[in-house]
Amino acid sequence: MTDEKDAEGNLLPDADRLTPVGKFVRSTSIDELPQLINILKGDMAFIGPRPLLVQYLPLYSEEQHRRHDVTPGMSGWAQVNGRNNISWTRKFELDVYYVDHISAWMDIKVFFTTIKKVLMRADINTTTGQAATMDYFDGTN
């Protein structure tokens, strides 16, 4: 991503700053590979709610905090049910649903659906908002 700015010195929206190389990396999900190191270290699982930015922690409701009751994952229920094309509210609902319904069968379903989504390159870029992937969480959306 470039650091291009508008006339007032503000960064342009992510979608306007994403380079062709960045688009390729995102569309092929190559940028997800470094997370394998975290899985090998035991800090993450293959399946579980995706880790989010630390700066979002104070913005979570009590219900949204429940997503931290399980180990974070490289892919999760929210990713296979919309990834970057769902609202933050829906993403948190799906994460908590996963926490409440965690099972081997759920993990198998997420695993194979993830492979399908990656191969189809589905839901990588958001269809709403200014960000190339997902709008920032402000605690209200």
KOLDREN-492387 format. One record per atom (N, C-alpha, C): atom name; residue number from 1; x, y, z; residue in three letters. Coordinates in steps of 0.1 Angstrom, whole numbers, plus 5000, padded with zeros to 4 digits. Example, Ala and Ser with C-alpha at 12.3 -4.5 7.8 and 13.67 -1.06 7.14 Angstrom:
   atom     n     c1     c2     c3   res
      N     1   5132   4943   5078   Ala
     CA     1   5123   4955   5078   Ala
      C     1   5132   4967   5078   Ala
      N     2   5128   4978   5071   Ser
     CA     2   5137   4989   5071   Ser
      C     2   5129   5000   5079   Ser
This chain:
   atom     n     c1     c2     c3   res
      N     1   5008   4988   5000   Met
     CA     1   5000   5000   5000   Met
      C     1   5009   5012   5000   Met
      N     2   5005   5022   4993   Thr
     CA     2   5013   5035   4992   Thr
      C     2   5009   5044   5003   Thr
      N     3   5016   5055   5004   Asp
     CA     3   5012   5065   5015   Asp
      C     3   5007   5078   5008   Asp
      N     4   5000   5076   4997   Glu
     CA     4   4995   5088   4990   Glu
      C     4   4984   5096   4998   Glu
      N     5   4985   5109   4997   Lys
     CA     5   4976   5118   5005   Lys
      C     5   4969   5127   4996   Lys
      N     6   4958   5132   5002   Asp
     CA     6   4950   5142   4994   Asp
      C     6   4956   5156   4996   Asp
      N     7   4949   5166   4991   Ala
     CA     7   4955   5180   4992   Ala
      C     7   4956   5185   5006   Ala
      N     8   4948   5180   5015   Glu
     CA     8   4949   5184   5029   Glu
      C     8   4959   5176   5037   Glu
      N     9   4966   5166   5031   Gly
     CA     9   4976   5158   5038   Gly
      C     9   4970   5145   5044   Gly
      N    10   4958   5142   5042   Asn
     CA    10   4952   5130   5048   Asn
      C    10   4954   5118   5038   Asn
      N    11   4956   5107   5044   Leu
     CA    11   4958   5095   5036   Leu
      C    11   4946   5092   5028   Leu
      N    12   4948   5088   5015   Leu
     CA    12   4937   5085   5006   Leu
      C    12   4931   5072   5012   Leu
      N    13   4919   5068   5008   Pro
     CA    13   4913   5056   5012   Pro
      C    13   4921   5044   5008   Pro
      N    14   4921   5033   5016   Asp
     CA    14   4929   5021   5013   Asp
      C    14   4927   5017   4999   Asp
      N    15   4915   5016   4994   Ala
     CA    15   4913   5011   4980   Ala
      C    15   4920   5019   4970   Ala
      N    16   4923   5032   4973   Asp
     CA    16   4930   5041   4963   Asp
      C    16   4945   5039   4965   Asp
      N    17   4949   5034   4976   Arg
     CA    17   4964   5033   4978   Arg
      C    17   4969   5019   4976   Arg
      N    18   4961   5009   4973   Leu
     CA    18   4965   4995   4971   Leu
      C    18   4971   4994   4958   Leu
      N    19   4984   4989   4957   Thr
     CA    19   4991   4987   4945   Thr
      C    19   4987   4974   4938   Thr
      N    20   4991   4972   4925   Pro
     CA    20   4988   4960   4918   Pro
      C    20   4994   4948   4926   Pro
      N    21   5006   4949   4931   Val
     CA    21   5012   4938   4939   Val
      C    21   5004   4935   4951   Val
      N    22   4999   4946   4958   Gly
     CA    22   4991   4944   4970   Gly
      C    22   4978   4937   4967   Gly
      N    23   4972   4941   4955   Lys
     CA    23   4959   4935   4951   Lys
      C    23   4961   4920   4949   Lys
      N    24   4973   4916   4942   Phe
     CA    24   4976   4902   4940   Phe
      C    24   4978   4895   4953   Phe
      N    25   4985   4900   4962   Val
     CA    25   4988   4894   4975   Val
      C    25   4975   4892   4982   Val
      N    26   4966   4902   4983   Arg
     CA    26   4953   4901   4990   Arg
      C    26   4944   4890   4983   Arg
      N    27   4944   4891   4969   Ser
     CA    27   4935   4882   4962   Ser
      C    27   4939   4867   4963   Ser
      N    28   4951   4865   4965   Thr
     CA    28   4956   4851   4966   Thr
      C    28   4957   4846   4981   Thr
      N    29   4955   4856   4990   Ser
     CA    29   4956   4853   5004   Ser
      C    29   4971   4849   5009   Ser
      N    30   4981   4853   5001   Ile
     CA    30   4994   4850   5005   Ile
      C    30   4998   4857   5018   Ile
      N    31   4992   4869   5020   Asp
     CA    31   4995   4876   5032   Asp
      C    31   4991   4869   5045   Asp
      N    32   4983   4858   5044   Glu
     CA    32   4979   4850   5055   Glu
      C    32   4990   4840   5060   Glu
      N    33   4999   4837   5051   Leu
     CA    33   5009   4827   5054   Leu
      C    33   5018   4830   5067   Leu
      N    34   5022   4842   5070   Pro
     CA    34   5029   4844   5082   Pro
      C    34   5022   4840   5095   Pro
      N    35   5009   4838   5094   Gln
     CA    35   5001   4834   5106   Gln
      C    35   5004   4819   5110   Gln
      N    36   5010   4812   5100   Leu
     CA    36   5014   4798   5103   Leu
      C    36   5024   4797   5114   Leu
      N    37   5033   4807   5115   Ile
     CA    37   5043   4808   5125   Ile
      C    37   5036   4809   5139   Ile
      N    38   5025   4817   5140   Asn
     CA    38   5018   4818   5152   Asn
      C    38   5011   4805   5156   Asn
      N    39   5006   4798   5146   Ile
     CA    39   5000   4785   5148   Ile
      C    39   5010   4775   5153   Ile
      N    40   5022   4775   5147   Leu
     CA    40   5032   4766   5152   Leu
      C    40   5037   4769   5166   Leu
      N    41   5037   4782   5169   Lys
     CA    41   5041   4786   5183   Lys
      C    41   5030   4783   5193   Lys
      N    42   5018   4781   5189   Gly
     CA    42   5007   4778   5198   Gly
      C    42   4999   4790   5202   Gly
      N    43   5002   4802   5196   Asp
     CA    43   4995   4814   5199   Asp
      C    43   4981   4815   5191   Asp
      N    44   4980   4807   5181   Met
     CA    44   4968   4807   5173   Met
      C    44   4964   4793   5169   Met
      N    45   4952   4791   5165   Ala
     CA    45   4947   4778   5159   Ala
      C    45   4945   4780   5144   Ala
      N    46   4942   4769   5137   Phe
     CA    46   4938   4771   5123   Phe
      C    46   4924   4777   5123   Phe
      N    47   4915   4773   5132   Ile
     CA    47   4901   4777   5132   Ile
      C    47   4898   4784   5145   Ile
      N    48   4892   4796   5144   Gly
     CA    48   4888   4803   5156   Gly
      C    48   4885   4818   5151   Gly
      N    49   4880   4826   5160   Pro
     CA    49   4877   4840   5156   Pro
      C    49   4891   4847   5152   Pro
      N    50   4891   4854   5141   Arg
     CA    50   4903   4861   5137   Arg
      C    50   4907   4871   5147   Arg
      N    51   4920   4872   5150   Pro
     CA    51   4925   4883   5159   Pro
      C    51   4923   4896   5152   Pro
      N    52   4919   4906   5161   Leu
     CA    52   4917   4920   5156   Leu
      C    52   4927   4929   5162   Leu
      N    53   4927   4941   5158   Leu
     CA    53   4937   4951   5163   Leu
      C    53   4935   4953   5178   Leu
      N    54   4945   4954   5185   Val
     CA    54   4945   4957   5200   Val
      C    54   4938   4969   5203   Val
      N    55   4938   4979   5194   Gln
     CA    55   4932   4992   5197   Gln
      C    55   4916   4991   5197   Gln
      N    56   4911   4979   5193   Tyr
     CA    56   4896   4977   5193   Tyr
      C    56   4892   4972   5207   Tyr
      N    57   4901   4967   5215   Leu
     CA    57   4897   4960   5227   Leu
      C    57   4888   4969   5236   Leu
      N    58   4891   4982   5238   Pro
     CA    58   4882   4990   5247   Pro
      C    58   4868   4993   5241   Pro
      N    59   4866   4990   5228   Leu
     CA    59   4854   4993   5221   Leu
      C    59   4844   4981   5221   Leu
      N    60   4849   4969   5225   Tyr
     CA    60   4840   4958   5225   Tyr
      C    60   4829   4959   5236   Tyr
      N    61   4817   4954   5233   Ser
     CA    61   4807   4952   5243   Ser
      C    61   4811   4939   5251   Ser
      N    62   4804   4937   5262   Glu
     CA    62   4806   4925   5269   Glu
      C    62   4804   4912   5261   Glu
      N    63   4794   4912   5253   Glu
     CA    63   4791   4901   5244   Glu
      C    63   4802   4899   5234   Glu
      N    64   4807   4910   5228   Gln
     CA    64   4817   4909   5218   Gln
      C    64   4830   4904   5224   Gln
      N    65   4833   4907   5237   His
     CA    65   4845   4902   5244   His
      C    65   4845   4887   5244   His
      N    66   4833   4880   5243   Arg
     CA    66   4833   4866   5244   Arg
      C    66   4841   4859   5233   Arg
      N    67   4843   4866   5222   Arg
     CA    67   4851   4860   5211   Arg
      C    67   4865   4856   5216   Arg
      N    68   4869   4861   5227   His
     CA    68   4883   4858   5233   His
      C    68   4882   4846   5242   His
      N    69   4871   4840   5244   Asp
     CA    69   4870   4828   5252   Asp
      C    69   4876   4815   5246   Asp
      N    70   4880   4816   5233   Val
     CA    70   4886   4806   5226   Val
      C    70   4899   4811   5219   Val
      N    71   4908   4802   5215   Thr
     CA    71   4920   4806   5208   Thr
      C    71   4917   4812   5195   Thr
      N    72   4923   4824   5192   Pro
     CA    72   4921   4830   5179   Pro
      C    72   4926   4821   5168   Pro
      N    73   4920   4823   5156   Gly
     CA    73   4923   4814   5145   Gly
      C    73   4927   4821   5132   Gly
      N    74   4933   4814   5123   Met
     CA    74   4936   4819   5109   Met
      C    74   4924   4821   5101   Met
      N    75   4914   4813   5103   Ser
     CA    75   4901   4814   5096   Ser
      C    75   4890   4811   5107   Ser
      N    76   4878   4816   5104   Gly
     CA    76   4868   4814   5114   Gly
      C    76   4854   4814   5108   Gly
      N    77   4844   4813   5116   Trp
     CA    77   4830   4812   5112   Trp
      C    77   4826   4825   5104   Trp
      N    78   4831   4837   5109   Ala
     CA    78   4828   4849   5103   Ala
      C    78   4835   4850   5089   Ala
      N    79   4847   4845   5088   Gln
     CA    79   4854   4845   5075   Gln
      C    79   4847   4837   5064   Gln
      N    80   4841   4826   5068   Val
     CA    80   4835   4817   5057   Val
      C    80   4820   4822   5055   Val
      N    81   4815   4831   5063   Asn
     CA    81   4802   4836   5062   Asn
      C    81   4802   4851   5058   Asn
      N    82   4811   4855   5050   Gly
     CA    82   4811   4869   5045   Gly
      C    82   4825   4876   5045   Gly
      N    83   4834   4872   5054   Arg
     CA    83   4847   4877   5055   Arg
      C    83   4847   4892   5056   Arg
      N    84   4850   4900   5045   Asn
     CA    84   4851   4914   5046   Asn
      C    84   4838   4921   5040   Asn
      N    85   4828   4913   5037   Asn
     CA    85   4816   4918   5031   Asn
      C    85   4804   4918   5041   Asn
      N    86   4807   4917   5054   Ile
     CA    86   4797   4918   5064   Ile
      C    86   4800   4929   5074   Ile
      N    87   4790   4933   5081   Ser
     CA    87   4792   4944   5090   Ser
      C    87   4800   4939   5103   Ser
      N    88   4805   4948   5110   Trp
     CA    88   4812   4945   5122   Trp
      C    88   4803   4938   5132   Trp
      N    89   4790   4943   5133   Thr
     CA    89   4780   4937   5141   Thr
      C    89   4778   4922   5138   Thr
      N    90   4777   4919   5125   Arg
     CA    90   4775   4906   5121   Arg
      C    90   4787   4897   5123   Arg
      N    91   4799   4903   5121   Lys
     CA    91   4811   4896   5123   Lys
      C    91   4812   4891   5138   Lys
      N    92   4809   4900   5147   Phe
     CA    92   4810   4897   5161   Phe
      C    92   4799   4886   5165   Phe
      N    93   4787   4887   5159   Glu
     CA    93   4777   4877   5161   Glu
      C    93   4782   4864   5157   Glu
      N    94   4788   4863   5145   Leu
     CA    94   4793   4850   5140   Leu
      C    94   4804   4845   5149   Leu
      N    95   4813   4854   5154   Asp
     CA    95   4824   4849   5163   Asp
      C    95   4818   4843   5175   Asp
      N    96   4808   4850   5181   Val
     CA    96   4802   4845   5194   Val
      C    96   4795   4832   5191   Val
      N    97   4788   4831   5179   Tyr
     CA    97   4781   4819   5176   Tyr
      C    97   4792   4807   5176   Tyr
      N    98   4803   4810   5170   Tyr
     CA    98   4814   4799   5170   Tyr
      C    98   4818   4795   5184   Tyr
      N    99   4820   4805   5192   Val
     CA    99   4823   4802   5206   Val
      C    99   4813   4793   5213   Val
      N   100   4800   4796   5210   Asp
     CA   100   4789   4789   5217   Asp
      C   100   4787   4775   5210   Asp
      N   101   4792   4773   5198   His
     CA   101   4789   4760   5191   His
      C   101   4802   4753   5187   His
      N   102   4813   4756   5193   Ile
     CA   102   4826   4750   5189   Ile
      C   102   4825   4735   5190   Ile
      N   103   4830   4729   5179   Ser
     CA   103   4830   4714   5178   Ser
      C   103   4840   4710   5167   Ser
      N   104   4843   4697   5167   Ala
     CA   104   4852   4692   5156   Ala
      C   104   4845   4694   5143   Ala
      N   105   4831   4691   5143   Trp
     CA   105   4824   4692   5130   Trp
      C   105   4824   4707   5125   Trp
      N   106   4822   4716   5134   Met
     CA   106   4822   4731   5130   Met
      C   106   4836   4734   5124   Met
      N   107   4847   4730   5131   Asp
     CA   107   4860   4732   5126   Asp
      C   107   4863   4726   5112   Asp
      N   108   4858   4714   5110   Ile
     CA   108   4859   4708   5097   Ile
      C   108   4852   4716   5086   Ile
      N   109   4840   4720   5090   Lys
     CA   109   4832   4728   5080   Lys
      C   109   4839   4741   5077   Lys
      N   110   4844   4748   5087   Val
     CA   110   4851   4760   5084   Val
      C   110   4864   4758   5076   Val
      N   111   4871   4747   5079   Phe
     CA   111   4883   4744   5072   Phe
      C   111   4881   4742   5057   Phe
      N   112   4871   4734   5053   Phe
     CA   112   4869   4731   5039   Phe
      C   112   4862   4743   5032   Phe
      N   113   4854   4750   5039   Thr
     CA   113   4848   4762   5033   Thr
      C   113   4858   4773   5031   Thr
      N   114   4868   4774   5040   Thr
     CA   114   4879   4783   5038   Thr
      C   114   4887   4780   5025   Thr
      N   115   4890   4767   5023   Ile
     CA   115   4897   4764   5011   Ile
      C   115   4889   4768   4999   Ile
      N   116   4876   4765   4999   Lys
     CA   116   4868   4769   4988   Lys
      C   116   4868   4784   4985   Lys
      N   117   4867   4792   4996   Lys
     CA   117   4866   4806   4995   Lys
      C   117   4880   4812   4990   Lys
      N   118   4891   4806   4995   Val
     CA   118   4904   4810   4990   Val
      C   118   4906   4807   4975   Val
      N   119   4902   4796   4971   Leu
     CA   119   4903   4792   4957   Leu
      C   119   4894   4800   4948   Leu
      N   120   4882   4804   4953   Met
     CA   120   4873   4812   4945   Met
      C   120   4876   4827   4947   Met
      N   121   4885   4830   4956   Arg
     CA   121   4889   4844   4959   Arg
      C   121   4876   4852   4963   Arg
      N   122   4868   4846   4971   Ala
     CA   122   4855   4853   4975   Ala
      C   122   4857   4861   4988   Ala
      N   123   4849   4872   4988   Asp
     CA   123   4848   4881   4999   Asp
      C   123   4861   4887   5004   Asp
      N   124   4871   4888   4996   Ile
     CA   124   4884   4894   5000   Ile
      C   124   4883   4909   5002   Ile
      N   125   4877   4916   4992   Asn
     CA   125   4876   4930   4993   Asn
      C   125   4862   4934   4997   Asn
      N   126   4861   4944   5005   Thr
     CA   126   4848   4949   5009   Thr
      C   126   4841   4955   4998   Thr
      N   127   4827   4955   4998   Thr
     CA   127   4820   4961   4987   Thr
      C   127   4813   4974   4993   Thr
      N   128   4816   4977   5005   Thr
     CA   128   4811   4990   5011   Thr
      C   128   4823   4997   5018   Thr
      N   129   4821   5010   5020   Gly
     CA   129   4831   5017   5028   Gly
      C   129   4843   5021   5020   Gly
      N   130   4853   5027   5027   Gln
     CA   130   4865   5032   5021   Gln
      C   130   4877   5023   5021   Gln
      N   131   4877   5013   5029   Ala
     CA   131   4889   5005   5031   Ala
      C   131   4889   4994   5020   Ala
      N   132   4900   4989   5016   Ala
     CA   132   4902   4979   5006   Ala
      C   132   4897   4966   5011   Ala
      N   133   4899   4963   5024   Thr
     CA   133   4895   4951   5030   Thr
      C   133   4883   4952   5039   Thr
      N   134   4885   4959   5050   Met
     CA   134   4874   4961   5060   Met
      C   134   4875   4974   5066   Met
      N   135   4864   4981   5068   Asp
     CA   135   4864   4994   5074   Asp
      C   135   4869   4992   5089   Asp
      N   136   4874   5003   5095   Tyr
     CA   136   4879   5003   5108   Tyr
      C   136   4867   5001   5118   Tyr
      N   137   4869   4994   5129   Phe
     CA   137   4858   4992   5139   Phe
      C   137   4858   5004   5148   Phe
      N   138   4847   5011   5150   Asp
     CA   138   4846   5022   5159   Asp
      C   138   4837   5020   5171   Asp
      N   139   4833   5007   5172   Gly
     CA   139   4824   5004   5184   Gly
      C   139   4809   5005   5181   Gly
      N   140   4806   5010   5169   Thr
     CA   140   4792   5013   5166   Thr
      C   140   4787   5005   5154   Thr
      N   141   4796   5000   5146   Asn
     CA   141   4792   4994   5133   Asn
      C   141   4793   4979   5133   Asn
